[in-house]
């Protein structure tokens, strides 16, 4: 079951979250829609779900070789990359997106349903497509303690590299700077998703595994 680009997504539907860049698909992963209020969209993703990701990024995950991760950014800037299949492992991932926001709020749970961390992923505001939502990861992230008592910035050098290569332009950079301040204020004020009872959420083991549609690469990018 896929979703409409104009209607709210029904609970239980499959929504494909894609990262798209310059009209090309960089990643594609099927998620289960938890709810869609029109303002807040909540998606779930768990071990065993298969996605598409750049082969250089998959190489880095499998080997730990940071040169493969660096090559992924270089190939992105050159608009030349190959995608491979990757199966998600270990954690259950809950993602909360809001329109026009340059970040999403994410929670990662262990196999025992324990909240391991909050995670702020900075990304372009999503747009809806006939199969889900399109966005684009902007490299920098914020890792937050389960009790919201502390946080650590992650991948700042990767973000600077993306800036040098022109992947993150000046206008986007200004949006990210404002989004960083907004995210920190939300954490410290326990506002938005950080003030909701998401930490007690758990996936249902009976849910069917969402899968990618055959047309995942041919649906026009929403960005």
PyMOL CGO cylinders between C-alpha atoms (Angstrom):
from pymol import cmd
from pymol.cgo import CYLINDER

trace = [
    CYLINDER, 0.00, 0.00, 0.00, 1.49, 3.33, -1.02, 0.3, 1, 1, 1, 1, 1, 1,
    CYLINDER, 1.49, 3.33, -1.02, 0.21, 6.83, -0.42, 0.3, 1, 1, 1, 1, 1, 1,
    CYLINDER, 0.21, 6.83, -0.42, -1.06, 9.84, -2.34, 0.3, 1, 1, 1, 1, 1, 1,
    CYLINDER, -1.06, 9.84, -2.34, 1.02, 12.96, -2.90, 0.3, 1, 1, 1, 1, 1, 1,
    CYLINDER, 1.02, 12.96, -2.90, -1.96, 15.15, -1.98, 0.3, 1, 1, 1, 1, 1, 1,
    CYLINDER, -1.96, 15.15, -1.98, -3.76, 13.34, 0.87, 0.3, 1, 1, 1, 1, 1, 1,
    CYLINDER, -3.76, 13.34, 0.87, -2.61, 12.67, 4.39, 0.3, 1, 1, 1, 1, 1, 1,
    CYLINDER, -2.61, 12.67, 4.39, -0.96, 9.29, 4.76, 0.3, 1, 1, 1, 1, 1, 1,
    CYLINDER, -0.96, 9.29, 4.76, -3.17, 6.69, 6.47, 0.3, 1, 1, 1, 1, 1, 1,
    CYLINDER, -3.17, 6.69, 6.47, -1.78, 4.90, 9.49, 0.3, 1, 1, 1, 1, 1, 1,
    CYLINDER, -1.78, 4.90, 9.49, -0.22, 1.58, 8.53, 0.3, 1, 1, 1, 1, 1, 1,
    CYLINDER, -0.22, 1.58, 8.53, 0.59, 2.66, 4.96, 0.3, 1, 1, 1, 1, 1, 1,
    CYLINDER, 0.59, 2.66, 4.96, 4.05, 2.37, 3.48, 0.3, 1, 1, 1, 1, 1, 1,
    CYLINDER, 4.05, 2.37, 3.48, 5.76, 5.70, 2.81, 0.3, 1, 1, 1, 1, 1, 1,
    CYLINDER, 5.76, 5.70, 2.81, 9.07, 5.78, 0.97, 0.3, 1, 1, 1, 1, 1, 1,
    CYLINDER, 9.07, 5.78, 0.97, 11.53, 8.27, 2.41, 0.3, 1, 1, 1, 1, 1, 1,
    CYLINDER, 11.53, 8.27, 2.41, 13.97, 9.28, -0.31, 0.3, 1, 1, 1, 1, 1, 1,
    CYLINDER, 13.97, 9.28, -0.31, 16.99, 11.56, -0.23, 0.3, 1, 1, 1, 1, 1, 1,
    CYLINDER, 16.99, 11.56, -0.23, 17.10, 13.28, -3.61, 0.3, 1, 1, 1, 1, 1, 1,
    CYLINDER, 17.10, 13.28, -3.61, 19.79, 15.54, -5.00, 0.3, 1, 1, 1, 1, 1, 1,
    CYLINDER, 19.79, 15.54, -5.00, 19.67, 17.43, -8.29, 0.3, 1, 1, 1, 1, 1, 1,
    CYLINDER, 19.67, 17.43, -8.29, 16.80, 15.22, -9.45, 0.3, 1, 1, 1, 1, 1, 1,
    CYLINDER, 16.80, 15.22, -9.45, 18.54, 11.94, -8.61, 0.3, 1, 1, 1, 1, 1, 1,
    CYLINDER, 18.54, 11.94, -8.61, 17.67, 9.43, -5.89, 0.3, 1, 1, 1, 1, 1, 1,
    CYLINDER, 17.67, 9.43, -5.89, 20.45, 9.18, -3.29, 0.3, 1, 1, 1, 1, 1, 1,
    CYLINDER, 20.45, 9.18, -3.29, 18.65, 6.89, -0.82, 0.3, 1, 1, 1, 1, 1, 1,
    CYLINDER, 18.65, 6.89, -0.82, 15.26, 5.19, -0.65, 0.3, 1, 1, 1, 1, 1, 1,
    CYLINDER, 15.26, 5.19, -0.65, 13.82, 3.43, 2.39, 0.3, 1, 1, 1, 1, 1, 1,
    CYLINDER, 13.82, 3.43, 2.39, 10.30, 2.12, 3.10, 0.3, 1, 1, 1, 1, 1, 1,
    CYLINDER, 10.30, 2.12, 3.10, 8.73, 3.18, 6.40, 0.3, 1, 1, 1, 1, 1, 1,
    CYLINDER, 8.73, 3.18, 6.40, 5.47, 2.40, 8.16, 0.3, 1, 1, 1, 1, 1, 1,
    CYLINDER, 5.47, 2.40, 8.16, 3.28, 5.45, 8.72, 0.3, 1, 1, 1, 1, 1, 1,
    CYLINDER, 3.28, 5.45, 8.72, 2.33, 5.76, 12.40, 0.3, 1, 1, 1, 1, 1, 1,
    CYLINDER, 2.33, 5.76, 12.40, 0.27, 8.90, 12.00, 0.3, 1, 1, 1, 1, 1, 1,
    CYLINDER, 0.27, 8.90, 12.00, -0.05, 11.98, 9.83, 0.3, 1, 1, 1, 1, 1, 1,
    CYLINDER, -0.05, 11.98, 9.83, -1.82, 15.00, 11.31, 0.3, 1, 1, 1, 1, 1, 1,
    CYLINDER, -1.82, 15.00, 11.31, -0.92, 17.22, 8.38, 0.3, 1, 1, 1, 1, 1, 1,
    CYLINDER, -0.92, 17.22, 8.38, 1.50, 19.00, 10.71, 0.3, 1, 1, 1, 1, 1, 1,
    CYLINDER, 1.50, 19.00, 10.71, 3.34, 16.06, 12.24, 0.3, 1, 1, 1, 1, 1, 1,
    CYLINDER, 3.34, 16.06, 12.24, 4.30, 12.95, 10.28, 0.3, 1, 1, 1, 1, 1, 1,
    CYLINDER, 4.30, 12.95, 10.28, 5.61, 9.98, 12.27, 0.3, 1, 1, 1, 1, 1, 1,
    CYLINDER, 5.61, 9.98, 12.27, 7.34, 7.05, 10.53, 0.3, 1, 1, 1, 1, 1, 1,
    CYLINDER, 7.34, 7.05, 10.53, 8.75, 3.77, 11.84, 0.3, 1, 1, 1, 1, 1, 1,
    CYLINDER, 8.75, 3.77, 11.84, 11.67, 1.71, 10.52, 0.3, 1, 1, 1, 1, 1, 1,
    CYLINDER, 11.67, 1.71, 10.52, 13.12, -1.44, 12.05, 0.3, 1, 1, 1, 1, 1, 1,
    CYLINDER, 13.12, -1.44, 12.05, 15.66, -4.26, 11.55, 0.3, 1, 1, 1, 1, 1, 1,
    CYLINDER, 15.66, -4.26, 11.55, 15.07, -6.39, 8.47, 0.3, 1, 1, 1, 1, 1, 1,
    CYLINDER, 15.07, -6.39, 8.47, 13.76, -3.58, 6.26, 0.3, 1, 1, 1, 1, 1, 1,
    CYLINDER, 13.76, -3.58, 6.26, 15.66, -3.34, 3.00, 0.3, 1, 1, 1, 1, 1, 1,
    CYLINDER, 15.66, -3.34, 3.00, 16.56, 0.01, 1.47, 0.3, 1, 1, 1, 1, 1, 1,
    CYLINDER, 16.56, 0.01, 1.47, 18.66, 1.52, -1.30, 0.3, 1, 1, 1, 1, 1, 1,
    CYLINDER, 18.66, 1.52, -1.30, 21.82, 3.46, -0.43, 0.3, 1, 1, 1, 1, 1, 1,
    CYLINDER, 21.82, 3.46, -0.43, 25.02, 4.55, -2.22, 0.3, 1, 1, 1, 1, 1, 1,
    CYLINDER, 25.02, 4.55, -2.22, 27.41, 1.63, -2.61, 0.3, 1, 1, 1, 1, 1, 1,
    CYLINDER, 27.41, 1.63, -2.61, 30.24, 3.75, -1.18, 0.3, 1, 1, 1, 1, 1, 1,
    CYLINDER, 30.24, 3.75, -1.18, 28.21, 4.33, 1.99, 0.3, 1, 1, 1, 1, 1, 1,
    CYLINDER, 28.21, 4.33, 1.99, 27.43, 0.60, 2.23, 0.3, 1, 1, 1, 1, 1, 1,
    CYLINDER, 27.43, 0.60, 2.23, 31.16, -0.15, 1.87, 0.3, 1, 1, 1, 1, 1, 1,
    CYLINDER, 31.16, -0.15, 1.87, 31.86, 2.17, 4.80, 0.3, 1, 1, 1, 1, 1, 1,
    CYLINDER, 31.86, 2.17, 4.80, 29.20, 0.47, 6.95, 0.3, 1, 1, 1, 1, 1, 1,
    CYLINDER, 29.20, 0.47, 6.95, 30.59, -2.97, 6.17, 0.3, 1, 1, 1, 1, 1, 1,
    CYLINDER, 30.59, -2.97, 6.17, 34.30, -2.18, 6.51, 0.3, 1, 1, 1, 1, 1, 1,
    CYLINDER, 34.30, -2.18, 6.51, 34.57, 0.92, 8.67, 0.3, 1, 1, 1, 1, 1, 1,
    CYLINDER, 34.57, 0.92, 8.67, 36.86, 2.45, 6.03, 0.3, 1, 1, 1, 1, 1, 1,
    CYLINDER, 36.86, 2.45, 6.03, 36.33, 6.21, 6.27, 0.3, 1, 1, 1, 1, 1, 1,
    CYLINDER, 36.33, 6.21, 6.27, 37.75, 6.73, 2.77, 0.3, 1, 1, 1, 1, 1, 1,
    CYLINDER, 37.75, 6.73, 2.77, 34.63, 5.01, 1.42, 0.3, 1, 1, 1, 1, 1, 1,
    CYLINDER, 34.63, 5.01, 1.42, 32.47, 7.50, 3.31, 0.3, 1, 1, 1, 1, 1, 1,
    CYLINDER, 32.47, 7.50, 3.31, 34.54, 10.39, 1.93, 0.3, 1, 1, 1, 1, 1, 1,
    CYLINDER, 34.54, 10.39, 1.93, 34.12, 8.92, -1.56, 0.3, 1, 1, 1, 1, 1, 1,
    CYLINDER, 34.12, 8.92, -1.56, 30.35, 8.97, -1.09, 0.3, 1, 1, 1, 1, 1, 1,
    CYLINDER, 30.35, 8.97, -1.09, 30.35, 12.75, -0.66, 0.3, 1, 1, 1, 1, 1, 1,
    CYLINDER, 30.35, 12.75, -0.66, 32.71, 13.22, -3.61, 0.3, 1, 1, 1, 1, 1, 1,
    CYLINDER, 32.71, 13.22, -3.61, 30.48, 11.12, -5.87, 0.3, 1, 1, 1, 1, 1, 1,
    CYLINDER, 30.48, 11.12, -5.87, 27.44, 13.06, -4.69, 0.3, 1, 1, 1, 1, 1, 1,
    CYLINDER, 27.44, 13.06, -4.69, 29.06, 16.38, -5.63, 0.3, 1, 1, 1, 1, 1, 1,
    CYLINDER, 29.06, 16.38, -5.63, 29.98, 14.91, -9.03, 0.3, 1, 1, 1, 1, 1, 1,
    CYLINDER, 29.98, 14.91, -9.03, 26.38, 13.71, -9.57, 0.3, 1, 1, 1, 1, 1, 1,
    CYLINDER, 26.38, 13.71, -9.57, 27.69, 10.17, -10.15, 0.3, 1, 1, 1, 1, 1, 1,
    CYLINDER, 27.69, 10.17, -10.15, 26.81, 7.35, -7.79, 0.3, 1, 1, 1, 1, 1, 1,
    CYLINDER, 26.81, 7.35, -7.79, 25.54, 3.78, -7.73, 0.3, 1, 1, 1, 1, 1, 1,
    CYLINDER, 25.54, 3.78, -7.73, 22.93, 2.39, -5.36, 0.3, 1, 1, 1, 1, 1, 1,
    CYLINDER, 22.93, 2.39, -5.36, 22.96, -0.97, -3.64, 0.3, 1, 1, 1, 1, 1, 1,
    CYLINDER, 22.96, -0.97, -3.64, 20.70, -2.91, -1.28, 0.3, 1, 1, 1, 1, 1, 1,
    CYLINDER, 20.70, -2.91, -1.28, 21.15, -2.46, 2.45, 0.3, 1, 1, 1, 1, 1, 1,
    CYLINDER, 21.15, -2.46, 2.45, 19.22, -4.18, 5.23, 0.3, 1, 1, 1, 1, 1, 1,
    CYLINDER, 19.22, -4.18, 5.23, 18.70, -2.16, 8.40, 0.3, 1, 1, 1, 1, 1, 1,
    CYLINDER, 18.70, -2.16, 8.40, 20.12, -3.71, 11.58, 0.3, 1, 1, 1, 1, 1, 1,
    CYLINDER, 20.12, -3.71, 11.58, 20.02, -3.54, 15.37, 0.3, 1, 1, 1, 1, 1, 1,
    CYLINDER, 20.02, -3.54, 15.37, 17.84, -0.50, 16.19, 0.3, 1, 1, 1, 1, 1, 1,
    CYLINDER, 17.84, -0.50, 16.19, 14.23, 0.49, 15.65, 0.3, 1, 1, 1, 1, 1, 1,
    CYLINDER, 14.23, 0.49, 15.65, 14.03, 4.02, 14.31, 0.3, 1, 1, 1, 1, 1, 1,
    CYLINDER, 14.03, 4.02, 14.31, 11.13, 6.40, 14.88, 0.3, 1, 1, 1, 1, 1, 1,
    CYLINDER, 11.13, 6.40, 14.88, 11.22, 9.58, 12.76, 0.3, 1, 1, 1, 1, 1, 1,
    CYLINDER, 11.22, 9.58, 12.76, 9.07, 12.66, 13.33, 0.3, 1, 1, 1, 1, 1, 1,
    CYLINDER, 9.07, 12.66, 13.33, 8.90, 15.23, 10.53, 0.3, 1, 1, 1, 1, 1, 1,
    CYLINDER, 8.90, 15.23, 10.53, 7.16, 18.58, 10.36, 0.3, 1, 1, 1, 1, 1, 1,
    CYLINDER, 7.16, 18.58, 10.36, 6.54, 20.69, 7.21, 0.3, 1, 1, 1, 1, 1, 1,
    CYLINDER, 6.54, 20.69, 7.21, 9.06, 23.40, 6.31, 0.3, 1, 1, 1, 1, 1, 1,
    CYLINDER, 9.06, 23.40, 6.31, 11.48, 22.30, 9.04, 0.3, 1, 1, 1, 1, 1, 1,
    CYLINDER, 11.48, 22.30, 9.04, 15.17, 21.84, 8.25, 0.3, 1, 1, 1, 1, 1, 1,
    CYLINDER, 15.17, 21.84, 8.25, 15.45, 18.95, 10.69, 0.3, 1, 1, 1, 1, 1, 1,
    CYLINDER, 15.45, 18.95, 10.69, 13.60, 15.85, 11.82, 0.3, 1, 1, 1, 1, 1, 1,
    CYLINDER, 13.60, 15.85, 11.82, 13.47, 14.48, 15.36, 0.3, 1, 1, 1, 1, 1, 1,
    CYLINDER, 13.47, 14.48, 15.36, 14.40, 10.80, 15.59, 0.3, 1, 1, 1, 1, 1, 1,
    CYLINDER, 14.40, 10.80, 15.59, 14.47, 8.21, 18.34, 0.3, 1, 1, 1, 1, 1, 1,
    CYLINDER, 14.47, 8.21, 18.34, 16.48, 4.99, 18.23, 0.3, 1, 1, 1, 1, 1, 1,
    CYLINDER, 16.48, 4.99, 18.23, 15.41, 2.01, 20.34, 0.3, 1, 1, 1, 1, 1, 1,
    CYLINDER, 15.41, 2.01, 20.34, 17.36, -1.15, 21.18, 0.3, 1, 1, 1, 1, 1, 1,
    CYLINDER, 17.36, -1.15, 21.18, 16.01, -4.64, 20.52, 0.3, 1, 1, 1, 1, 1, 1,
    CYLINDER, 16.01, -4.64, 20.52, 14.69, -4.57, 24.09, 0.3, 1, 1, 1, 1, 1, 1,
    CYLINDER, 14.69, -4.57, 24.09, 12.56, -1.49, 23.27, 0.3, 1, 1, 1, 1, 1, 1,
    CYLINDER, 12.56, -1.49, 23.27, 14.80, 0.75, 25.39, 0.3, 1, 1, 1, 1, 1, 1,
    CYLINDER, 14.80, 0.75, 25.39, 15.36, 4.28, 24.13, 0.3, 1, 1, 1, 1, 1, 1,
    CYLINDER, 15.36, 4.28, 24.13, 19.03, 4.48, 23.19, 0.3, 1, 1, 1, 1, 1, 1,
    CYLINDER, 19.03, 4.48, 23.19, 19.17, 8.10, 22.00, 0.3, 1, 1, 1, 1, 1, 1,
    CYLINDER, 19.17, 8.10, 22.00, 17.34, 10.99, 20.43, 0.3, 1, 1, 1, 1, 1, 1,
    CYLINDER, 17.34, 10.99, 20.43, 18.84, 12.14, 17.15, 0.3, 1, 1, 1, 1, 1, 1,
    CYLINDER, 18.84, 12.14, 17.15, 18.26, 15.41, 15.31, 0.3, 1, 1, 1, 1, 1, 1,
    CYLINDER, 18.26, 15.41, 15.31, 18.84, 14.92, 11.60, 0.3, 1, 1, 1, 1, 1, 1,
    CYLINDER, 18.84, 14.92, 11.60, 19.31, 18.16, 9.66, 0.3, 1, 1, 1, 1, 1, 1,
    CYLINDER, 19.31, 18.16, 9.66, 17.74, 17.87, 6.24, 0.3, 1, 1, 1, 1, 1, 1,
    CYLINDER, 17.74, 17.87, 6.24, 15.84, 19.80, 3.61, 0.3, 1, 1, 1, 1, 1, 1,
    CYLINDER, 15.84, 19.80, 3.61, 12.12, 20.25, 4.32, 0.3, 1, 1, 1, 1, 1, 1,
    CYLINDER, 12.12, 20.25, 4.32, 10.26, 17.27, 2.96, 0.3, 1, 1, 1, 1, 1, 1,
    CYLINDER, 10.26, 17.27, 2.96, 7.85, 17.26, 0.04, 0.3, 1, 1, 1, 1, 1, 1,
    CYLINDER, 7.85, 17.26, 0.04, 5.24, 14.62, -0.59, 0.3, 1, 1, 1, 1, 1, 1,
    CYLINDER, 5.24, 14.62, -0.59, 5.35, 12.32, -3.61, 0.3, 1, 1, 1, 1, 1, 1,
    CYLINDER, 5.35, 12.32, -3.61, 2.95, 9.62, -4.87, 0.3, 1, 1, 1, 1, 1, 1,
    CYLINDER, 2.95, 9.62, -4.87, 4.99, 7.05, -2.90, 0.3, 1, 1, 1, 1, 1, 1,
    CYLINDER, 4.99, 7.05, -2.90, 6.01, 8.97, 0.24, 0.3, 1, 1, 1, 1, 1, 1,
    CYLINDER, 6.01, 8.97, 0.24, 8.28, 11.92, 1.03, 0.3, 1, 1, 1, 1, 1, 1,
    CYLINDER, 8.28, 11.92, 1.03, 11.47, 13.34, -0.48, 0.3, 1, 1, 1, 1, 1, 1,
    CYLINDER, 11.47, 13.34, -0.48, 14.09, 15.23, 1.48, 0.3, 1, 1, 1, 1, 1, 1,
    CYLINDER, 14.09, 15.23, 1.48, 17.90, 15.47, 1.52, 0.3, 1, 1, 1, 1, 1, 1,
    CYLINDER, 17.90, 15.47, 1.52, 20.26, 14.83, 4.41, 0.3, 1, 1, 1, 1, 1, 1,
    CYLINDER, 20.26, 14.83, 4.41, 22.48, 17.83, 5.18, 0.3, 1, 1, 1, 1, 1, 1,
    CYLINDER, 22.48, 17.83, 5.18, 25.24, 15.84, 6.92, 0.3, 1, 1, 1, 1, 1, 1,
    CYLINDER, 25.24, 15.84, 6.92, 25.31, 17.48, 10.36, 0.3, 1, 1, 1, 1, 1, 1,
    CYLINDER, 25.31, 17.48, 10.36, 23.45, 15.84, 13.24, 0.3, 1, 1, 1, 1, 1, 1,
    CYLINDER, 23.45, 15.84, 13.24, 22.80, 16.27, 16.95, 0.3, 1, 1, 1, 1, 1, 1,
    CYLINDER, 22.80, 16.27, 16.95, 22.94, 13.21, 19.22, 0.3, 1, 1, 1, 1, 1, 1,
    CYLINDER, 22.94, 13.21, 19.22, 20.86, 13.69, 22.37, 0.3, 1, 1, 1, 1, 1, 1,
    CYLINDER, 20.86, 13.69, 22.37, 20.82, 11.70, 25.62, 0.3, 1, 1, 1, 1, 1, 1,
    CYLINDER, 20.82, 11.70, 25.62, 17.67, 9.64, 26.29, 0.3, 1, 1, 1, 1, 1, 1,
    CYLINDER, 17.67, 9.64, 26.29, 16.70, 11.94, 29.17, 0.3, 1, 1, 1, 1, 1, 1,
    CYLINDER, 16.70, 11.94, 29.17, 17.47, 15.08, 27.11, 0.3, 1, 1, 1, 1, 1, 1,
    CYLINDER, 17.47, 15.08, 27.11, 20.08, 16.13, 29.67, 0.3, 1, 1, 1, 1, 1, 1,
    CYLINDER, 20.08, 16.13, 29.67, 22.93, 16.56, 27.17, 0.3, 1, 1, 1, 1, 1, 1,
    CYLINDER, 22.93, 16.56, 27.17, 23.73, 16.56, 23.47, 0.3, 1, 1, 1, 1, 1, 1,
    CYLINDER, 23.73, 16.56, 23.47, 26.73, 16.28, 21.16, 0.3, 1, 1, 1, 1, 1, 1,
    CYLINDER, 26.73, 16.28, 21.16, 27.15, 17.64, 17.63, 0.3, 1, 1, 1, 1, 1, 1,
    CYLINDER, 27.15, 17.64, 17.63, 28.10, 15.01, 15.04, 0.3, 1, 1, 1, 1, 1, 1,
    CYLINDER, 28.10, 15.01, 15.04, 29.67, 15.13, 11.54, 0.3, 1, 1, 1, 1, 1, 1,
    CYLINDER, 29.67, 15.13, 11.54, 30.54, 18.82, 11.55, 0.3, 1, 1, 1, 1, 1, 1,
    CYLINDER, 30.54, 18.82, 11.55, 33.64, 18.20, 9.42, 0.3, 1, 1, 1, 1, 1, 1,
    CYLINDER, 33.64, 18.20, 9.42, 31.52, 16.27, 6.92, 0.3, 1, 1, 1, 1, 1, 1,
    CYLINDER, 31.52, 16.27, 6.92, 29.16, 19.24, 6.80, 0.3, 1, 1, 1, 1, 1, 1,
    CYLINDER, 29.16, 19.24, 6.80, 32.07, 21.60, 6.13, 0.3, 1, 1, 1, 1, 1, 1,
    CYLINDER, 32.07, 21.60, 6.13, 33.26, 19.27, 3.37, 0.3, 1, 1, 1, 1, 1, 1,
    CYLINDER, 33.26, 19.27, 3.37, 29.79, 19.37, 1.83, 0.3, 1, 1, 1, 1, 1, 1,
    CYLINDER, 29.79, 19.37, 1.83, 29.97, 23.16, 1.97, 0.3, 1, 1, 1, 1, 1, 1,
    CYLINDER, 29.97, 23.16, 1.97, 33.36, 23.18, 0.21, 0.3, 1, 1, 1, 1, 1, 1,
    CYLINDER, 33.36, 23.18, 0.21, 32.04, 20.92, -2.54, 0.3, 1, 1, 1, 1, 1, 1,
    CYLINDER, 32.04, 20.92, -2.54, 28.97, 23.10, -3.08, 0.3, 1, 1, 1, 1, 1, 1,
    CYLINDER, 28.97, 23.10, -3.08, 26.47, 20.47, -1.94, 0.3, 1, 1, 1, 1, 1, 1,
    CYLINDER, 26.47, 20.47, -1.94, 25.31, 22.81, 0.81, 0.3, 1, 1, 1, 1, 1, 1,
    CYLINDER, 25.31, 22.81, 0.81, 24.97, 26.30, -0.68, 0.3, 1, 1, 1, 1, 1, 1,
    CYLINDER, 24.97, 26.30, -0.68, 24.99, 29.58, 1.23, 0.3, 1, 1, 1, 1, 1, 1,
    CYLINDER, 24.99, 29.58, 1.23, 21.22, 29.85, 1.43, 0.3, 1, 1, 1, 1, 1, 1,
    CYLINDER, 21.22, 29.85, 1.43, 20.87, 26.33, 2.79, 0.3, 1, 1, 1, 1, 1, 1,
    CYLINDER, 20.87, 26.33, 2.79, 23.67, 27.00, 5.26, 0.3, 1, 1, 1, 1, 1, 1,
    CYLINDER, 23.67, 27.00, 5.26, 21.75, 29.96, 6.68, 0.3, 1, 1, 1, 1, 1, 1,
    CYLINDER, 21.75, 29.96, 6.68, 18.69, 27.75, 7.13, 0.3, 1, 1, 1, 1, 1, 1,
    CYLINDER, 18.69, 27.75, 7.13, 20.80, 25.13, 8.90, 0.3, 1, 1, 1, 1, 1, 1,
    CYLINDER, 20.80, 25.13, 8.90, 22.28, 27.70, 11.27, 0.3, 1, 1, 1, 1, 1, 1,
    CYLINDER, 22.28, 27.70, 11.27, 18.80, 28.83, 12.28, 0.3, 1, 1, 1, 1, 1, 1,
    CYLINDER, 18.80, 28.83, 12.28, 17.63, 25.22, 12.55, 0.3, 1, 1, 1, 1, 1, 1,
    CYLINDER, 17.63, 25.22, 12.55, 20.52, 24.39, 14.89, 0.3, 1, 1, 1, 1, 1, 1,
    CYLINDER, 20.52, 24.39, 14.89, 19.41, 27.13, 17.28, 0.3, 1, 1, 1, 1, 1, 1,
    CYLINDER, 19.41, 27.13, 17.28, 15.78, 26.02, 17.02, 0.3, 1, 1, 1, 1, 1, 1,
    CYLINDER, 15.78, 26.02, 17.02, 16.59, 22.37, 17.74, 0.3, 1, 1, 1, 1, 1, 1,
    CYLINDER, 16.59, 22.37, 17.74, 18.68, 23.21, 20.81, 0.3, 1, 1, 1, 1, 1, 1,
    CYLINDER, 18.68, 23.21, 20.81, 15.93, 25.49, 22.14, 0.3, 1, 1, 1, 1, 1, 1,
    CYLINDER, 15.93, 25.49, 22.14, 13.36, 22.71, 21.67, 0.3, 1, 1, 1, 1, 1, 1,
    CYLINDER, 13.36, 22.71, 21.67, 15.54, 20.21, 23.54, 0.3, 1, 1, 1, 1, 1, 1,
    CYLINDER, 15.54, 20.21, 23.54, 16.26, 22.54, 26.43, 0.3, 1, 1, 1, 1, 1, 1,
    CYLINDER, 16.26, 22.54, 26.43, 12.60, 23.63, 26.63, 0.3, 1, 1, 1, 1, 1, 1,
    CYLINDER, 12.60, 23.63, 26.63, 11.22, 20.09, 26.16, 0.3, 1, 1, 1, 1, 1, 1,
    CYLINDER, 11.22, 20.09, 26.16, 9.12, 21.43, 23.31, 0.3, 1, 1, 1, 1, 1, 1,
    CYLINDER, 9.12, 21.43, 23.31, 7.59, 19.89, 20.19, 0.3, 1, 1, 1, 1, 1, 1,
    CYLINDER, 7.59, 19.89, 20.19, 8.41, 16.23, 19.74, 0.3, 1, 1, 1, 1, 1, 1,
    CYLINDER, 8.41, 16.23, 19.74, 10.78, 16.46, 22.73, 0.3, 1, 1, 1, 1, 1, 1,
    CYLINDER, 10.78, 16.46, 22.73, 7.82, 17.25, 24.96, 0.3, 1, 1, 1, 1, 1, 1,
    CYLINDER, 7.82, 17.25, 24.96, 5.65, 14.41, 23.64, 0.3, 1, 1, 1, 1, 1, 1,
    CYLINDER, 5.65, 14.41, 23.64, 5.56, 10.88, 25.13, 0.3, 1, 1, 1, 1, 1, 1,
    CYLINDER, 5.56, 10.88, 25.13, 7.51, 9.33, 22.26, 0.3, 1, 1, 1, 1, 1, 1,
    CYLINDER, 7.51, 9.33, 22.26, 10.16, 7.88, 24.58, 0.3, 1, 1, 1, 1, 1, 1,
    CYLINDER, 10.16, 7.88, 24.58, 7.64, 5.25, 25.70, 0.3, 1, 1, 1, 1, 1, 1,
    CYLINDER, 7.64, 5.25, 25.70, 6.67, 4.23, 22.18, 0.3, 1, 1, 1, 1, 1, 1,
    CYLINDER, 6.67, 4.23, 22.18, 7.33, 0.71, 20.94, 0.3, 1, 1, 1, 1, 1, 1,
    CYLINDER, 7.33, 0.71, 20.94, 6.90, -1.07, 17.61, 0.3, 1, 1, 1, 1, 1, 1,
    CYLINDER, 6.90, -1.07, 17.61, 4.47, -3.93, 17.17, 0.3, 1, 1, 1, 1, 1, 1,
    CYLINDER, 4.47, -3.93, 17.17, 6.26, -7.17, 16.29, 0.3, 1, 1, 1, 1, 1, 1,
    CYLINDER, 6.26, -7.17, 16.29, 3.26, -8.26, 14.21, 0.3, 1, 1, 1, 1, 1, 1,
    CYLINDER, 3.26, -8.26, 14.21, 3.61, -5.41, 11.71, 0.3, 1, 1, 1, 1, 1, 1,
    CYLINDER, 3.61, -5.41, 11.71, 4.45, -6.56, 8.17, 0.3, 1, 1, 1, 1, 1, 1,
    CYLINDER, 4.45, -6.56, 8.17, 7.82, -5.44, 6.83, 0.3, 1, 1, 1, 1, 1, 1,
    CYLINDER, 7.82, -5.44, 6.83, 7.38, -2.51, 4.39, 0.3, 1, 1, 1, 1, 1, 1,
    CYLINDER, 7.38, -2.51, 4.39, 9.07, -2.92, 1.02, 0.3, 1, 1, 1, 1, 1, 1,
    CYLINDER, 9.07, -2.92, 1.02, 10.23, -0.69, -1.79, 0.3, 1, 1, 1, 1, 1, 1,
    CYLINDER, 10.23, -0.69, -1.79, 7.90, -0.35, -4.80, 0.3, 1, 1, 1, 1, 1, 1,
    CYLINDER, 7.90, -0.35, -4.80, 9.17, -1.34, -8.24, 0.3, 1, 1, 1, 1, 1, 1,
    CYLINDER, 9.17, -1.34, -8.24, 8.88, 2.28, -9.44, 0.3, 1, 1, 1, 1, 1, 1,
    CYLINDER, 8.88, 2.28, -9.44, 10.91, 3.78, -6.59, 0.3, 1, 1, 1, 1, 1, 1,
    CYLINDER, 10.91, 3.78, -6.59, 13.55, 5.15, -8.97, 0.3, 1, 1, 1, 1, 1, 1,
    CYLINDER, 13.55, 5.15, -8.97, 11.18, 6.50, -11.62, 0.3, 1, 1, 1, 1, 1, 1,
    CYLINDER, 11.18, 6.50, -11.62, 8.79, 8.56, -9.51, 0.3, 1, 1, 1, 1, 1, 1,
    CYLINDER, 8.79, 8.56, -9.51, 9.73, 12.23, -10.10, 0.3, 1, 1, 1, 1, 1, 1,
    CYLINDER, 9.73, 12.23, -10.10, 11.62, 13.82, -7.25, 0.3, 1, 1, 1, 1, 1, 1,
    CYLINDER, 11.62, 13.82, -7.25, 9.54, 16.00, -4.97, 0.3, 1, 1, 1, 1, 1, 1,
    CYLINDER, 9.54, 16.00, -4.97, 12.38, 18.47, -4.45, 0.3, 1, 1, 1, 1, 1, 1,
]
cmd.load_cgo(trace, "trace")
